[in-house]
Amino acid sequence: MGLRIAGHIERLNGKELTYQEFVERYLRKNQPVVLTGLMDDWRACKDWVTRDGRPNLPFFAAHFGKSRVQVADCGTREFTDQKRVEMSVSEFAEHWLMGWKPEESEIPTSDRPPVLYLKDWHFVKDYPDYVAYTTPVFFRDDWLNLYLDCYRMHMDPEMYQETDDISCSDYRFVYMGAKGSWTPLHADVFRSCSWSANVCGKKQWLFLSPSQCDLVFDRNMKNCVYDIFSDASEMTFPGFKETIWTECIQEENEIIFVPSGWYHQVQNLEDTISINHNWFNAHNLSWIWDLLSKDYDDAKEYIEDIRDICDDFEGLCQRNLAANTGMNFYDFLIFITRFALAYMGQLYYLLRGDDDTIQHSSLTVQQLALNLASIRKVATKMKDAEGFQKHRDILDTEETLSDPKFSELSIKIGNAYRMMLEPSPLSYYTAKACVDVLGDFDFLKSWSPVCTPGDLVSCIDDAVENLNRIGSKNNIHLGELV
Ligand SMILES: O=C(O)CCC(=O)C(=O)O
């Protein structure tokens, strides 16, 4: 039975869209969109593409050939993904140039060379000085990558490995694959959203909205369909026949926004290079917590039968959660607490109104207040979660404020907002000042350390009260916002 495909994805010129419009129409509503016109100046679109619009593989081999990358063999399956091997970019380019021709159908499938797909190449980390592209303004409020540029997501020394992609690197990737390469059905890591830009080639995307996602799981809600074109037997996946898919054919120089929690399968219809980032922010933070909470329940259920012989059952659940999902409850609480502190600093700076910045900052104040509100909402949900051990010191706020990594994070956040919310009062220097003023924000001293989600909620409430007092001289109240 064929797939039922209905609906379409809007396509519009990104140059004619404001950041606020993108937020209102797509990010807040969690709806996909294709944006054109945003890649004109990208170096990637010149250097990486031949005159006839194909991947310039010799260029990759010559300039980035030594990079070690993950390459999926699209014909094999390993659990929920394709089997991957590591090789150098030169080796990958060499294989490709030797010519896999999946369309040569006279060769029996079993004898054809595998279609290889280079995936999840941390290109920006590998080549920070080669500016292949600039992240469009719509995707700059990216808490995930801003954070990972300064901190590790998970700090357990027993688990930490330099090469451990899931916990210590960024989520900015390059993908390269010949016609016929593909990505199995999945929703994105952490239930983040993503954007994916086609530097050359053409992709077919098939999307399932979050309201239908249960339908691609088996009766136990454990296993998900792998390949929607071949793997969805009615016996195993009884709900699959009810699914209604949205198809999008993405052309060269188009960027697709993939919202949180939308399952998708992707097929390269031509030889394709794409750049994609996973990201999240205030608008989809609760998706991340909901996934962590569900994955924690699964991790716990999985080892329930050894609970009685386990010295630290909860600790083991959290370690397994970090290993499987990429972070655990404590990592996430530390993550949102650091962001909350950074936003408090920026609000404190703006509301104090030391200079005339306050006159230009209502949009920024609104955004920062919305960020705090979103963190508070998630921390409130977290209060009810099993699995937090109350005695642990999660985050020493005083130590955080004097940590150079925290200054770096605050400055990066300030710079991102400066670009997104023009005209913005946050110049580089004010972003730096936002960190420095936190030292004067005396009430914070009573919040060292933050130990539980409840502490974070109370800390935000106290901050808002203090900020309102400070802002009242400029008639600014955060009350309704947070
Ligand atoms: O381009 C692909 O093959 C997959 C990309 C993807 O699934 C994503 O960005 O989430």
The ligand as an ORCA input file, in Angstrom:
! r2SCAN-3c Opt
* xyz 0 1
  O      19.431     14.929      5.179
  C      19.277     13.841      5.697
  O      19.535     12.781      5.159
  C      18.715     13.738      7.089
  C      18.648     15.013      7.811
  C      17.773     14.903      9.006
  O      17.121     13.953      9.252
  C      17.660     16.002      9.934
  O      18.195     17.069      9.696
  O      17.014     15.797     10.956
*
